[in-house]
Amino acid sequence: WLFLGIFATMVPALDYLEAHAQGIGLNSAMKLYWLTGVLSAGLDNAPTYLTFLAADMGAHGLSLNAPAEVAAFAIQFPGELLAVSLGAVFFGAMTYIGNGPNFMVKSIAEQAKVKVPSFFAYLVRYALPILLPVLALVAWLFFSR
């Protein structure tokens, strides 16, 4: 029910983003990757993906509500679609809240008496020093043109 509520309340926000996307300045795959990723690290990755996909499509005058336009977007702007997709999925691993199953795995491990780091310890010990450089390498490899 929670996700149904999240997605239902997102519809007006997504419509607003589509209509005003040109003023946001999402004009490169690199920006899309990092901004989608930063938001995905702190929120669930599915709504983040939808948010940035709607904004990027709106910047090109396309609508997320039209399946033919979504298909056209995927064909015309594959690099931007890749940036939004990778940012939403990969950055979800930055925190326990970035991807729904992260909390579940943490809870299962704690129940099995496996020592797991706290939210901030995970961020400081693993996400920032290890994962962030890997994500920067992905950005450089895929979006530095």
C-alpha positions as CSV (number, residue, x, y, z in Angstrom):
1,W,0.0,0.0,0.0
2,L,2.9,2.3,0.7
3,F,4.3,2.0,-2.8
4,L,0.9,2.4,-4.3
5,G,0.5,5.6,-2.3
6,I,3.9,6.9,-3.3
7,F,3.3,6.3,-7.0
8,A,-0.2,7.7,-6.9
9,T,0.9,10.9,-5.3
10,M,3.9,11.2,-7.7
11,V,1.6,11.6,-10.8
12,P,1.1,15.4,-10.3
13,A,4.8,15.9,-9.6
14,L,5.8,13.9,-12.7
15,D,3.4,15.9,-14.8
16,Y,4.9,19.2,-13.4
17,L,8.4,18.0,-14.1
18,E,7.5,17.1,-17.7
19,A,6.0,20.5,-18.2
20,H,8.8,22.5,-16.7
21,A,11.8,20.3,-17.4
22,Q,13.6,22.7,-19.8
23,G,14.3,25.1,-16.9
24,I,15.9,22.5,-14.7
25,G,19.1,22.2,-16.7
26,L,19.4,18.5,-17.1
27,N,21.2,18.8,-20.3
28,S,23.8,16.0,-20.2
29,A,24.0,12.3,-19.4
30,M,26.7,13.1,-16.8
31,K,24.3,15.4,-14.9
32,L,21.5,12.9,-15.2
33,Y,23.7,10.1,-13.8
34,W,24.9,12.1,-10.7
35,L,21.6,13.8,-9.9
36,T,19.6,10.6,-10.3
37,G,22.2,8.8,-8.2
38,V,22.3,11.3,-5.4
39,L,18.5,11.2,-5.0
40,S,18.5,7.4,-5.4
41,A,21.0,7.0,-2.5
42,G,18.5,8.7,-0.2
43,L,15.2,7.5,-1.6
44,D,14.0,4.3,-3.2
45,N,15.4,3.8,-6.7
46,A,12.1,3.2,-8.5
47,P,10.4,6.6,-7.8
48,T,13.8,8.3,-8.4
49,Y,14.0,6.6,-11.8
50,L,10.5,7.7,-12.7
51,T,11.2,11.3,-11.5
52,F,14.3,11.8,-13.6
53,L,13.0,9.9,-16.6
54,A,9.9,12.2,-16.6
55,A,12.1,15.2,-16.3
56,D,14.5,14.2,-19.1
57,M,11.7,13.2,-21.4
58,G,10.0,16.6,-20.7
59,A,13.2,18.4,-21.5
60,H,12.9,16.8,-25.0
61,G,9.2,17.6,-25.3
62,L,8.1,14.0,-24.8
63,S,5.6,12.6,-22.3
64,L,6.0,9.6,-20.0
65,N,2.3,9.0,-20.4
66,A,2.6,8.1,-24.1
67,P,4.1,4.7,-24.7
68,A,5.1,5.6,-28.3
69,E,7.0,8.6,-26.9
70,V,8.8,6.5,-24.3
71,A,9.9,4.1,-27.1
72,A,11.0,7.1,-29.3
73,F,13.0,8.5,-26.3
74,A,14.7,5.2,-25.8
75,I,15.8,5.1,-29.4
76,Q,16.8,8.8,-29.8
77,F,18.5,9.3,-26.4
78,P,19.9,5.9,-25.3
79,G,22.8,7.6,-23.4
80,E,20.5,9.6,-21.3
81,L,18.3,6.6,-20.6
82,L,21.4,4.7,-19.5
83,A,22.4,7.5,-17.3
84,V,19.1,7.6,-15.5
85,S,19.0,3.8,-15.2
86,L,22.5,3.4,-13.9
87,G,22.2,6.3,-11.5
88,A,19.0,5.0,-10.0
89,V,20.1,1.4,-9.6
90,F,23.8,1.7,-8.7
91,F,23.5,4.6,-6.2
92,G,20.8,2.6,-4.4
93,A,23.6,0.7,-2.8
94,M,25.0,3.9,-1.2
95,T,22.7,3.6,1.8
96,Y,20.4,1.1,3.4
97,I,17.4,3.2,2.3
98,G,18.5,3.6,-1.4
99,N,17.1,0.2,-2.3
100,G,14.3,-1.6,-0.6
101,P,16.0,-5.0,-0.1
102,N,19.0,-3.3,1.6
103,F,17.0,-3.0,4.8
104,M,15.7,-6.6,4.5
105,V,19.2,-8.0,4.1
106,K,20.5,-5.9,7.0
107,S,17.6,-7.2,9.2
108,I,18.1,-10.8,8.2
109,A,21.8,-10.5,8.9
110,E,21.2,-9.0,12.3
111,Q,18.7,-11.7,13.2
112,A,21.3,-14.3,12.3
113,K,23.7,-12.5,14.8
114,V,25.9,-11.3,12.0
115,K,27.6,-8.0,12.8
116,V,26.5,-5.3,10.4
117,P,27.4,-1.6,10.4
118,S,25.0,1.1,11.4
119,F,23.6,3.4,8.7
120,F,26.4,6.0,9.1
121,A,29.1,3.5,9.7
122,Y,28.2,1.8,6.4
123,L,28.3,5.1,4.7
124,V,31.7,6.1,6.1
125,R,33.4,2.7,6.0
126,Y,32.1,1.3,2.7
127,A,29.9,3.6,0.6
128,L,32.1,6.7,0.4
129,P,35.6,5.2,0.3
130,I,34.8,2.2,-1.9
131,L,31.5,2.5,-3.7
132,L,31.7,6.2,-4.6
133,P,35.1,5.9,-6.5
134,V,33.6,2.9,-8.4
135,L,30.5,5.1,-9.3
136,A,32.8,7.9,-10.4
137,L,34.7,5.4,-12.6
138,V,31.4,4.4,-14.2
139,A,30.6,8.1,-14.8
140,W,34.0,8.6,-16.4
141,L,33.8,5.4,-18.6
142,F,30.2,5.9,-19.8
143,F,29.4,9.7,-19.7
144,S,32.6,11.7,-20.0
145,R,32.3,12.5,-23.7
